[in-house]
Amino acid sequence: MMSNPTKTAHIIRFFALSTLAPVALLSLGALFGGLWAVVGFLYMTVLAYGFDQLVSLARDPADPEAEFPDANALSTILAISHFAMMPLAVWALSVGPFALWERIFMFFGFGLFLGQVSNSNAHELIHRSDRTLRRLGTWVYITLLFGHHATAHVRVHHRYAASPDDPNSAPLGMSYYRFLPRAWIGSFKAGLREENALRARSGNTDLHPYALYIGGAVICLFIAFQIGGILGVFKYILLAGYASSQLMLSDYVQHYGLRRAEVSEGKYEPVGPAHSWNSPQWFTSFLMLNAPRHSDHHAHPMKPYIALDLSDDMPRLPRSLPAMATLALIPPIWFKVMDKRVARVMADADSAPTPR
């Protein structure tokens, strides 16, 4: 069954409007300050939550395996916009002629965009079959000082998700604050281990990807220094740290407490719908390029974001992904809301036949 080109174009427009609007608003805030700085922040917070409460819009194309050139074009535009916005943000936060309150709104507005939109877009790009698109996504992560995620996510997280072997899958009862250093350090080490093993098997002597990740980060910090001196470097590190902490917060929320059954020592059942948390809210799904449809992404990592689906057998968060990420910052409330839901999902999984 072929997808409807008109319907596909209609959906792409919603993705484009949702993701490119903050590019314009945040850029205006960085250039002119004042009300624009506030509007960009509000778009990424209050407005996103409010739009999620409205009725759902168009669904996915009929053919989930189809190619979507317009979707790749939007991802490319977002990546290029990201590369322009990073130095603009550093300039505005370090040397721009703005008051403290304006800088605060700018910092959180840009930080939320980098953590929710740029991260989601880079995540999409590193899963594309086209080498140029993958490299583009890798460089987005490098500019966030988180380049190793391009290796660790694909070769560690997708292989070991919802198991003790994945540093980015939080077990039941672990707070986000314990998870954060575990995920950052653990994914760096696990990605390096997998990369070294792959290079040893293939005899590859090309530039080590980790040299690119670290070298690229050094170049980015040097550019930040040229823009704003030591203060520019400091603001850059704060922005990148805030963005990457949101990336790991998404991992925390989307896999919290869920575990695959161990079928033999060190071997786990295949990743299924029950091993990721999902959210159906339409606006933040558009804003984050369908990242909240996480179960289908793990089942089909190469499926374009526009085609990701959400079915009844996929565990659902009680609120949108950004809202639940905010809740995860308050562990007692997070545990109260989520632990009982984890128990229900795991009980259902235990009663279901084990996949072979």
C-alpha positions in Angstrom: 0.0 0.0 0.0 1.6 3.3 -1.1 1.6 6.4 1.0 -0.5 9.4 0.0 2.0 12.1 -1.2 -0.5 14.9 -0.3 -0.9 13.5 3.2 2.8 13.1 3.6 3.5 16.7 2.6 0.8 17.8 5.0 2.5 16.0 7.9 5.9 17.3 6.9 4.6 20.9 7.1 3.5 20.3 10.7 7.0 19.0 11.6 8.6 22.0 9.8 6.4 24.5 11.5 6.9 23.0 15.0 10.7 22.6 14.7 11.7 25.7 12.7 9.5 28.2 14.6 11.8 28.1 17.7 14.8 28.6 15.4 13.4 32.0 14.3 12.2 33.0 17.8 15.4 32.1 19.6 17.5 33.8 16.9 15.5 37.0 17.3 15.9 36.8 21.0 19.7 36.4 20.7 19.8 39.4 18.4 17.3 41.8 20.0 16.7 40.5 23.5 13.7 41.9 25.3 10.3 40.2 24.6 11.8 38.0 21.9 14.0 36.3 24.5 10.9 35.5 26.6 8.9 34.3 23.6 11.5 31.8 22.5 11.6 30.3 26.0 7.8 30.2 26.3 7.5 28.4 22.9 9.8 25.6 24.3 7.9 25.3 27.5 4.4 26.6 28.2 3.2 26.7 24.5 4.5 23.2 23.8 2.7 21.8 26.8 -0.5 23.7 25.9 -0.5 22.6 22.3 -0.2 19.0 23.4 -3.6 19.3 25.1 -5.3 20.0 21.7 -6.8 17.4 19.5 -4.6 15.0 17.6 -3.8 15.8 13.9 -2.8 13.7 11.0 -1.4 10.2 11.4 1.5 8.6 9.7 1.8 7.6 6.0 0.3 4.3 5.0 3.7 2.9 3.9 6.0 3.0 6.9 9.1 1.9 5.0 8.8 4.6 2.3 11.6 7.1 1.7 10.7 10.7 2.6 13.1 13.2 0.9 11.2 16.1 2.5 11.9 14.7 5.9 15.6 14.4 5.2 15.5 18.0 3.9 13.9 19.2 7.1 16.6 17.3 9.1 19.3 18.9 7.1 17.9 22.4 7.5 17.6 21.8 11.3 21.2 20.6 11.5 22.5 23.7 9.6 20.4 25.9 11.8 21.9 24.3 14.8 25.4 25.1 13.6 24.4 28.7 13.2 22.6 29.0 16.5 25.4 27.6 18.7 27.8 30.6 18.0 24.9 33.0 18.1 23.9 31.7 21.5 27.5 32.0 22.8 27.8 35.5 21.5 24.4 36.6 23.1 25.2 35.0 26.4 28.8 36.1 26.8 29.3 39.5 25.0 25.8 40.6 23.8 24.4 43.8 25.2 21.7 42.2 27.3 20.5 42.3 30.9 20.8 39.3 33.2 17.1 38.5 33.0 17.3 38.4 29.2 20.4 36.1 29.3 18.5 33.7 31.6 15.6 33.4 29.2 18.0 33.0 26.3 20.0 30.3 28.1 17.0 28.2 28.9 15.3 28.8 25.6 18.4 27.8 23.6 19.3 25.0 26.0 15.8 23.5 25.6 16.0 23.7 21.8 19.4 22.1 21.7 18.4 19.3 24.1 15.0 18.6 22.6 15.1 19.5 18.9 18.8 19.4 18.0 19.2 16.2 19.9 16.2 14.5 18.4 17.3 15.6 14.9 20.8 14.3 15.4 19.4 11.1 16.7 17.4 10.8 13.5 20.3 11.6 11.3 22.8 9.0 12.8 20.2 6.3 12.0 20.0 7.3 8.3 21.5 5.0 5.6 23.0 8.0 3.8 26.6 8.6 5.0 26.4 12.3 4.6 23.3 12.5 6.8 25.0 10.3 9.4 28.0 12.6 9.5 25.8 15.6 9.8 24.1 14.1 12.9 27.5 13.1 14.3 28.7 16.7 14.0 25.6 18.0 15.8 26.5 15.8 18.7 30.2 16.9 18.5 29.1 20.5 18.8 27.2 19.5 21.9 30.5 18.0 23.3 28.7 14.6 23.2 30.2 13.1 20.0 30.6 9.6 21.5 26.9 9.3 21.5 27.0 8.7 17.8 28.8 5.4 18.5 27.4 4.5 21.9 23.7 5.0 20.9 23.9 2.8 17.8 26.2 0.1 18.9 25.5 -0.1 22.6 22.1 1.3 23.5 20.2 -0.4 20.6 21.9 -3.7 21.3 21.5 -3.8 25.1 18.5 -1.5 25.8 16.4 -2.5 28.7 19.1 -4.7 30.1 21.8 -4.3 32.8 24.4 -4.1 30.0 23.1 -0.8 28.8 24.3 2.2 30.9 21.5 4.3 29.4 18.7 2.1 30.7 17.8 3.0 34.3 16.8 0.2 36.6 13.8 0.5 38.9 14.5 2.7 41.9 17.4 4.6 40.4 17.0 8.4 40.4 18.0 10.6 37.5 20.8 12.1 39.5 22.4 8.7 40.0 21.7 7.8 36.4 23.3 10.9 34.9 27.0 10.2 35.6 26.5 6.5 35.1 25.0 7.1 31.6 27.6 9.7 30.5 30.7 7.9 31.7 29.3 4.4 31.0 28.2 5.2 27.4 31.6 6.8 26.7 33.5 3.7 27.9 31.1 1.2 26.3 31.1 3.1 22.9 34.9 3.2 22.9 35.0 -0.6 23.7 32.7 -1.4 20.9 34.5 0.9 18.5 37.9 -0.7 19.3 36.5 -4.2 19.0 35.0 -3.4 15.6 38.2 -1.8 14.3 40.2 -4.8 15.5 37.9 -7.2 13.7 37.9 -5.2 10.4 41.5 -4.1 10.5 40.4 -0.5 10.0 43.3 2.0 10.3 41.3 5.1 9.4 41.0 8.0 11.9 39.5 6.7 15.1 36.0 8.2 15.6 36.8 9.1 19.2 39.7 11.2 17.9 37.1 13.0 15.8 34.7 13.4 18.7 37.4 14.8 21.1 39.2 16.8 18.4 36.0 18.3 17.2 35.0 19.3 20.7 38.3 21.1 21.1 37.8 23.0 17.9 34.3 24.0 19.1 35.7 25.3 22.4 38.4 27.2 20.5 35.7 28.9 18.4 33.7 29.7 21.6 36.9 31.3 23.0 37.3 33.4 19.8 33.7 34.7 20.2 33.6 35.4 23.9 36.9 34.6 25.6 36.9 32.5 28.7 33.4 33.5 29.5 32.3 32.3 26.0 33.9 28.9 26.7 32.2 28.7 30.0 28.8 29.6 28.5 29.3 27.1 25.7 30.1 24.3 28.2 27.0 25.2 30.2 24.8 25.1 27.1 26.2 21.8 25.8 26.0 20.3 29.3 22.4 21.3 29.7 21.5 19.9 26.3 23.3 16.6 26.8 21.7 16.2 30.3 18.3 16.5 28.5 19.4 13.7 26.1 20.2 11.5 29.0 17.0 12.6 30.8 15.1 11.3 27.7 16.9 8.0 27.9 16.1 7.8 31.6 12.4 8.4 31.1 11.9 6.3 28.0 13.4 3.1 29.5 13.0 3.6 33.3 12.4 0.3 35.1 11.7 -1.8 32.0 13.8 -5.0 31.5 14.1 -7.7 28.9 13.9 -11.3 30.1 17.2 -13.1 30.3 16.8 -16.2 28.2 20.3 -17.5 28.9 23.4 -16.1 30.6 24.2 -12.8 29.1 21.5 -13.3 26.4 18.2 -11.4 26.4 14.9 -11.7 24.6 14.6 -9.4 21.5 13.7 -5.7 22.2 9.9 -5.5 21.9 7.1 -2.9 22.4 7.1 -3.4 26.2 10.7 -2.2 26.6 10.3 1.5 26.0 7.9 4.2 27.3 6.0 6.3 24.7 3.9 9.4 24.7 1.1 10.2 22.2 0.9 14.0 22.5 1.0 15.4 19.0 2.8 18.7 19.4 5.9 17.6 21.3 6.0 14.6 19.0 6.3 17.0 16.1 8.7 19.2 17.9 11.0 16.3 18.8 10.6 14.5 15.4 8.5 11.7 16.8 11.2 10.7 19.4 8.5 9.9 22.0 7.4 7.0 19.7 10.3 5.1 21.2 9.2 1.5 21.0 8.8 1.6 17.3 12.1 3.3 16.9 13.8 0.4 18.8 12.0 -2.2 16.8 12.8 -0.4 13.5 15.9 1.8 14.0 16.2 2.8 10.3 12.5 3.8 10.0 12.2 7.5 9.2 10.7 9.6 12.0 7.6 10.5 10.0 6.7 6.8 9.8 7.1 5.9 13.4 3.9 4.4 14.8 2.3 4.0 18.2 0.1 1.0 19.1 -1.9 -0.1 22.1 0.6 -2.7 23.2 3.3 0.0 23.8 3.6 1.4 27.4 2.5 5.0 27.6 3.7 7.7 29.9 0.8 9.6 31.7 2.0 12.9 30.2 4.2 14.1 27.4 7.9 13.3 27.3 9.0 16.8 28.3 6.5 16.9 31.1 7.6 13.6 32.5 11.2 14.6 32.1 10.5 17.5 34.4 8.8 15.2 36.9 11.9 12.9 36.9 13.8 15.8 38.4 11.8 15.2 41.6 12.6 11.6 42.5 10.0 10.9 45.2 7.2 12.1 43.0 8.7 10.3 40.0 8.9 7.0 41.8 5.3 7.4 43.1 4.0 7.9 39.6 6.1 5.5 37.7 7.0 2.5 39.8 3.4 1.1 39.9 3.2 1.6 36.1 6.5 -0.3 35.7 5.1 -3.1 37.8 2.0 -3.4 35.6 4.0 -3.5 32.4 6.5 -6.0 33.7 3.7 -8.2 35.0 2.0 -8.2 31.6 5.3 -9.0 30.0 5.9 -11.9 32.3 2.5 -13.4 31.5 3.1 -13.1 27.7 4.8 -15.9 25.7 8.6 -15.3 25.5 9.7 -14.5 21.9 12.0 -17.0 20.3 
